[in-house]
Amino acid sequence: MTRNRVAVCFDATRLRARLKLAQPTGIDRVDLAYLQALSADEDIALSLVVRGTFGIRQLRPAAAQQLVEDISRCWAVPPENAQPLFAAVRNWLEAPGLIACAAPAKTPSPAPPRKGEGVRSQWLLSSPPPCGEGVLWQEKPSLYLNTSHGQLYRPAYARWLRRSGLRGLFFVHDLIPIQHPEFSRAAEPARHAARLATIAKHGAGVLVNSAATRASLLDYWGALDVKAPPITIAPLGIQLGSSTLPAPQASKPYFVMLGTIEPRKNHRLLLRLWRQMIETDAAQAPRLLLIGRRGWLNREVFDLIDHSPQLASHVMECEGLDDAAVLALLRGAAALLNPSFAEGFGLPVAEALAAGVPVLASDLAAHREVGGDCAEYLDPHDEAGWLRALRDYAAPQSPRRAAALQRLGAYQAPSWQAHFRIVREKIQQLA
């Protein structure tokens, strides 16, 4: 019998552009998980489209397969300096005295392809061709899937979707640029509004990561009197993998914060609290690892990290660590800290809890959805509350941390298997 496969085209524009990064960010990981899961699904005939100089194009099968392999290989191999970087962080944590951290060398980005290189010559026009020129789709898709939504503000996408006649299935990660424009670049609120307009008009279905994101999306479209496509909640999965690297035998307690250093993440709160703890008793103050690359609109935080002599012996910024190193550092930490002002989901919270690490997170609906009763939640503006928590968790034989560790036994980590069961059912329904 011939297998009845659903023909789906997946937008790989963001993934293709992100190959220059040494390590993927949160949305990159979601895109990669989709690409790998759909490529391996025997019930799906997958094709890839990318937006480039000449518009939105379908990749020929050979080019699509090469892109899948390139992306998977690019982030599966640790960056060249990942091992020396981990060694530098571990040595700093294990040093018995207070020493200023030497800024670890950052991972260089791969050189961009030279003019004429790449897969552009293998592209196919993805809009219907003029009569008599043949059908250029390898297998005419019935569904267009976009999981990163970044480029959807461009009018070319709305025009292409209209011409192609494809039904759209879109993943919306959050509404932060609209709900909190103060944390975004100036153009982002208008761009996000344009993205959501395209999704509302061309979406046969919408996937979201949490009930919190679904509620925000329905409120937003309801206020504009826009008819919302059906919205399906599919919590993101995590895949910790394994790490042969031992956790550091730290000379004093340390905390970890994961994520891009941007205003929304509230690094500023932690740096203020660390300065306060250092001024009170530098010898007893814990250490802090900031794991993530630098973002935008955060000059004050960058200046504190770069130029504060007080923080130099207690705070280290780490960019370019591979997943195994991050997992090892997490497992030795007193807790993961996530004091952000807004989130759509909260992957670091889920990853830390799944790794058996206590979590102190801001009291957000999305965080509570991910962490349940296993994390501890604080107001992101409550400096006194965060300071008490940090001191309690860093204390020897901390009862508060012991109670947090006990709660971790009940944690049920979200899985990609469960996520893609929901997604495949939605794809079959729409097709």
N, C-alpha and C positions, 0 to 999 in steps of 0.2 A: 504494500500500500504506500502511496505517496503521502509524505507528511505534509499537513496543512500548516504552513508557517506564516506568522504575521510579519509583514515587511515594515520595518521601523527604520527611520533615519535619525541618527543621533548627532546633535550639534557638538563638534569637537573643537570649536574655535578657541575657547579658553584654554583647553588642555594643550593644544598645539602651541599657543603663545607662551605657556608657562614652563615649557621645557628648559627655558633659560635659568629657572630657579634650581638651587641645589636640593631643596626639600619642598614638598607640597604644603600648602596651607589647608585650612579646613574644607573650603569649597572644592579645592583641587582634589582632595581625597574622596569627596563625594562623586565628582565627575569620573575619577579613575575607577571607583568601585562600580559605577554604572557601566562604564566601557567594558570592564573585564567581565562583569556578570552577563551583560547582553551578548557579548562576543561568544561566550561559552554556552548560551542557551540554544538548544537545538530547535526550539519552537519559534525562534525569532530569526528572520532574515535581516541582518543588520547592515546598513550602509551609513557612511559618515558624510556630513556636510561641514564646510568651514567657510567663514567669511574672509575674503581677501581683497586684493586690489580690484579684481574684476567682479566683485559681488559675491553672492552666496553660491557655492559650488559643491557638487557631489564629488567625492574622491573615487577614482577608479578602484576596483577591489584590491589590486596589488598595493596601491598607495595607502589605502585604508589599513590593510594588514600591516604594512610597514610602520604606520603611525602608531597602531596599537602596540606593536613590539617595542618601538622606540620609547614610548611613554612608560610602559611597564618596566623596561630595563633602566631607564634614566633614574627613577626613584627607588629601584630595588637595590642599586649599588650605593653604598655609603659614600659621601663626599670624600675627596682625597685627604682632607685634614680633619676628618671626624674623629679619628683615633687620637691624634695629638691634642685635639680640643678637649675631648673627654678626659684625657690624662691631666691636662692643665686644670680643669675644673675639680677633678677628684683630689689632686694634690693641694689645691687651695682649701678645699673643705676639710682635708685631713691635717693641715698644718696646725700645730698646737698653739701658736701665737697669732696675734693680729698682724696680718701682712696685707698690704694693698694688692688687690688682684691685678695682674698684668692682663691687659685686654687681649684675649685670644684672637689669633688671626681669623678673619672672616673667610668663609668659603667663596672663592671666586666664581662668578657666573660663567657658564660656558660661552664661548664666543658665538655671536650670531652668525647664521649662515651667510656666505658670500652671495653677492648678486647672481641670480641665475640658478642657485642651488635650491634644494627642497623639492616639494611635490607639486609645485604649481603647474608644471607642464603636464601633469597627469589628471588635472581637474576635468570634470565634465559639467556642462551647463545643467543646473538642476531644475530650471523652469521648462515647461513643455516647449519643444522645438517647433519651428514653422513646419507646416504640412509638407510632407515629401522628404524631409531630412532624417526621418527615423526617430525612434524613441531612445533618448539618451539615458534614461534610468536603467540600471542593470536589472532591477526588479522594482517596479513602481511601488513606492511605500504607501501605506495607508495612514501612517502616523509620523508626526515630527515630534521628537523628544528633546527638550532643552532643560538641563538641570542646573545651569549656572546663571541664567537670565541676564548676564552682564551687558550683552550687546543689544538687547531687545528694545532699547530706547531709540535705536536708529530707524528712521522711516523705511529704509531698505528692507528691513525684516517684515514689516506690515505689508509692504507691496509684494514681497516674495511669497509670503503665506497666502495672500489673496490670489495670486496668479497660480500657485502650485495646487491649490485646492486641498492641501493636506490638513488633517485634523491635528491640532496641537495639544500636547501634554507637557505642562510646564511645572517645574519645581520652584516654589517661592520659599526662600530661606528666612526672610524677615522683612519688616517694614521700617527698619531703623532709620534710613535716610529721610523718611517722611515723618515719623514719630519723633525723631531726635535729630533735626537738621544741624544742631550745634556740634555734633560729633562727626559730621561728614564734610567732604570738600564742597565748595560752593555750588558746583553744578549737579551734585548727586540727588538732591530732593526732586528737582524737575526731571532728571533722567529716570529716577525710580517711578515717578508718577507715569511717565511715558511707557516704561516697561509694563506696569500693571494695566495700563490702557490696552496695550497690544495683547496681553494675556487674556483680559476680559473679552476682547473682541474675537480673538482667534483660538481661544482655548476650548477644547472639548472636555478637558479635565485639568485639575490643578492638584499637585502633590505638595504637602507641607510637612515640616519636620515635627510639629507639635500642635497641641490643641491651642496653645497661646498664640502661635502664628495664625492659625485658622481663625480665631476670634478677632484678631487685629485686622485680618484681610476682609472678613465679612463686615466689620464695623466701617472700614474704609470705603468699600464699594457701596455699602448701604447709605452712607452719608452723601455719596455722589449719585445715588439712585441708579446705580449700574447693576445690571443683572449678572450675578456671579456664576461662573461655571461650577460644576460639582467639585467640591474640595475633599480630598482624601488625606487623612493623617497617616504618615508613614515615618515613624521615628527612625532616625539615622542609626546605623549599626557602628560598632567599633570592632577593631581587630588589633589586639595588642601584640600579637606575635610572641616571640620568645627572645630572651636576652641572656647571653652567657656572661655578660659583664656583671661583676658583683657590685652591689650598692656600696657607696663610699662609707668608710668607717670614720665618720665626721667627728672632729674634735669638739664640736658644739652643735646644737640643733640647727637645722636649716629648713627653709620653706621654699617652695617652687611656685612660680607663676608661669603658665603657658599661654602663648598667644602673641599676635602682632602688637607692638607697642604703639597704641593709638589712644586718643582721649577717652573713648567709650569704655576701655578696659580698666580705667581708674588706677593706673600705675602711680599716679601722683599721690593718692591716699597712702599707699604702702611706703613710698619714699619719705613722706612726712613722718609717718610712724617710726620708720627705722631711724631717722635722725633723732627723734625724741628718745628712743630706747638707747641709742648710742650716747647721747648727751647725759642721760641718767646714769648709765653704767655700761661703758663700752665693752668691758671684759665679759659681761653676762649677756650682751645683746646677741640674738641669733643671727644667722646669715640668710641671705635671700638670693635665689637664682632667678633671673628674668630670662626665660627661654623663648625666643621669637625674634623675628626681624623687625626693623624699625618701620613705622607707618607714617602717618601724616598729622599735621596740626598739633604737634606735641613738643615744641621747642623747649618749653620749660623742663619737661621730664628728661629730654636728651641732655640739656645743660647740666642738670643735677647728676645724671649718670656720668657724664664726661668730666665734670669739673669740681664736684664736691669732695673735698679731702676727707670729710667725716664718713661719707658713704663708701669710699674706696676700699676700706678693709672689710666691709660687711655685705656689699652688694656686687654681684657679678652679672653682667649681661652676656648671654650666650646665643650666638646665631650660627647655625650650620651643623648642629648635632643631629646624628641620625636617630632613627626610632629606638634602636637598641640602647643607645646612650641615654636618651630621654627616659626610657622605662627604668633603667638602673638608677638614675638620679631621683626619679619619682619614688621608687621603693625605699630609698633611704631618708626621705623627707619627713619632717614632723607633720606636714599637711600640704595639700595643694591649696593655693589661694586664688579665688576668682571673684574680686569685688566689683565686677563690671556694672555699668548703669543700665545696660539693655542687652538682651540676647534673644535669638530666635530658638536656640536649642541648648548649647553648652556642652560641646564635645569633651573639653578637658575635664569637666566634672565627671562625666560617664567613664572616661578613660582612667582617671585616678581611682574612683571607687572600684572599678573592675580590677585594678592592680592591687587592691587592698590598702589604699592610702586614704587617710581621713581628708575631708574637704571642708573648707570654710568658704562659703559662696554668698554672693549678694542675694537678698530675698526677692527673687523674681519668679514669676509664674513658670517660665521655661526651666529655670534651675530646679524648682520643686518637682516639675514633671519628670525631669531626668534623674534627680537624686533621691526623690521620695523622702523617707524618714532616715536615710542613711547618711545624709550630709547635714551640716549645721549652717543655718542661714542668718545673715546679719544685714541690716540696712547699709547700703553703700556709702551713706553720708555719716554714719555713726562712728566717728573716729575713736571715741572712748570705748565703745563695744568691741571694735576690731583690736584695739590695743590690749584690752583684757584677754581677748581670745588668743592673741599671739603669745602673750606672756604665759597664759595657762598651758597652751599646747607645748611651749618650749621648756616648761618646768620639768625637773627630774621626776620620773615616776608620775607623770601628770594624770590625775584622776579624770579630768575632762577629756583628754586624748584617749585614755583607756576606754571610756564609755563610747567614744566615737568608733574605736576599733571594734568594739563588741557589736555595734549596729551594722557594721560592714558585712557581717555574716549573712544578713538577709538580702543583700543586694542582688538584683537580677539585671545583668547588663543587657542593653539592647543589642540585637544581632543583625548582621546584614542578611542572614537567611530569612529572618522574619520580615525584614524590610522588603526584600525582593519578592516574597510571597504576595505581599500587598500590591507591589508594583506590577507584577506579571498578571495578576487578576485584573487590574485596571486596564492594562494594555489589551488583554483579551476582550474585555468588555467594550472598549472603544473601537476595537478593530472589527 
